[in-house]
Structures are given as C-alpha cells and as structure tokens.
C-alpha cells in the first residue's frame, strides 16, 4: 500500500495545482476571515489558481450567504498530516481568523494512522488554537467521505474506511469542545463549487457566532493585553520600513484614485506611529503628520472594517481633534484599516470631504478594495 501511494504521489506532482498567491478575496464591506489548512481538497488538484479551487469557491459561497465579503488564506500540502498541520499552524498568526478550516485525513488514512492518536492530535490542535487565536475563533474539520478521485486504485476502499473512523472520532470530540465543528463532505473533493456550498452552509453559524463574540479592537491572541497588541502592531509597522520614506508613486496613484472615485476633496494613506499619524501619501493641504490622539485614522486602525463618520461636526462620538478637521475643511470621513504583510493593522486609507454625507450612500466595499491595493504594495519588499 505504501509503495502504491508513493508511486501515485510521484505521478501527482505533475498534475495541475494552484501556483498563485495562497489567498483569495471576495468583495464586501466587512470581511469574514478564514484559513484553510490541509491536504485533500485544499490542494486544488486540477486547477491552476486558488480562485478556481476550494478557497475561491468558499469565498464566493460565504459572501453570498453573509453579504459581508471574505478573505481566505490557504496552507496546503499534498502530504500534510494532522501532526504536521499543528507544526504549520504554530508559525502563523491565528488571531487573524474567524474560522480555521481543516481538510485533513487523506495522508493519514493511507498511512493507517491510529484513530485514537488522531483524536488526541486533533484535541491538541484545538487547544493550541484556543491559546494562539482569538477567544472567538472556531475550528472546523471537513470530513470527506473519500480520499478523492486522484487516488483511484486498489487501496482506496481501505483508506476510505480509515477516513470514516477519523470522522467519527472528530464528531465525538466536537461534543466535548465547543470550538470544534465537524462537516461531513458528501461532494466529490474535485467539485469545489459544490464542496464550498456544503462547507459554507455548515459553517455559517460558526462565522456568525465568532463575529458576535469578537469586538472591534485590534486582533490578538487570547489573553494578550492591549499593551502587548500595540507593541506587536508597532513592531510590524517598523518592519515594513515605510516610516518617513519619500513620496512613492505606487501609493500616490491609489490615494488619488480614492479621492477621484469618491469625489471627495481629500484622501490619504495614513500610518499610525507611536504618538503620531504620518501620511505616506496625501492630497494637497493635508499636513505631513498630526498627533495620534488628534487623528480620526487612529480610531480606524483600532477597529474592524470601515469607519464612517457622516458628519464630524454633529457626531459627538467621533474620536479625533475637531480643530484638525477644521484645518482641512473636513465634515465627512471614511477610513479602512491597512494591514502589514504579517496581519497587524498599521494605518488606514481614508477619504474626507467638506460636505456631510449619508452613511448608507457610501460604497465601503470599494474603499476596502483600494485598501487591498495598498496592502499588495506593502508586500513588495522594496519600499522606495
């Protein structure tokens, strides 16, 4: 059996699978964040991009159900095991995610991994997530009924029986662990759209529960205090090397695009430093920096999703110095957090105007998409 599996895996190395960046975005004003980890359907056999495979299909399915949008990252390896998955997750910032989806079992099934050890490993992984992720983060195990058509051959029936035992053990464990949910996937793992519909329907409640339990403050591991989160946020900002650098056409073009598309008098890409907000790119008439406690962007960077203030003069809850707004003639403000490559919120893309606007007339999905363009540029190492 091991010889046959080794031969089949060698052949599969020539099969199509995604080679693009392991992340997918679906439009929406405020996103659910999902991490897919595993072998099996996570690998994306038969496709050349993650958008065509399970991540893209799931992002579309989730967005259709919630209308919020979705950001999905994927860590997939054809030979990943439950044990190696825990090692992979230990190097990630799990607090970024509302739900972690595990599509594991194929490799362990062919290895005839003991079912009792599977259960213990899964329990250990969920406990690790409880420590490393947000208190609201959920773990979802996708239990497939078959190892998949790509492994068609003489030993599939035996491996499928092992998968069924893994699914039973996982389901029994989910009764004891509130964070854990098990989804049995009846669809062919190569039918990504149908699989995504099944997974999306099953995890919708988990996403909504996670969102209800989380808050709008900067994300961080369970038990981490505000001071520690701020320290990590500042370190991530400094790691980008963007502070106090000269003007950059890449960011200037995006800021100009934001101002023009929204028809506002001003726009800026603001970076929130220790005690100041520094503008990497800005419209004319905006100061290069302002005190942090005087900037509306310092509020945006501390929350989730878009921050819209229809009328700065009339909103008593708006945080920021009204004198700064007066100096630049601002009455309307909207901002979207900008994340560093490692996931911390380090700044905001904002637009503002001298005329108040109705909040429901503002296209916050577009602002998020423009913010993602800035994030894509931040992933480029060379900052001019």
Secondary structure, 3 states (H helix, E strand, C coil): CHHHHHHHHHHHCCCCCCCCCCEEEECCCCCEEEEEEECHHHHCCCCCCCCCCHHHHHHHHHHHHHCCCEEEEEEECCCCCHHHHHHHHCCCCHHHCCEEEEECCHHHHHCCCCHHHHHHHHHHHHHHHHHHCCCCCEEEEEEECCCCHHHCCCCHHHHHHHHHHHHHHHHHHHHHCCCEEEEEECCCCCCHHHHHHHHHHHHHHHHHHHHHHCCCCCCCCCCCCHHHHHHHHHHHHHHHCCCCCCCCHHHHHHHHHHHHHHCCCEEEEEEECCCEEEEEEECCCCCCEEEHHHCCHHHHCCCCCCEEECCCCCCCCCCCCHHHHHHCCCCEEEEEEEECCCCCEEEEEEEEECCCCCHHHCCHHHHHHHHHHHHHHHCCCCCC
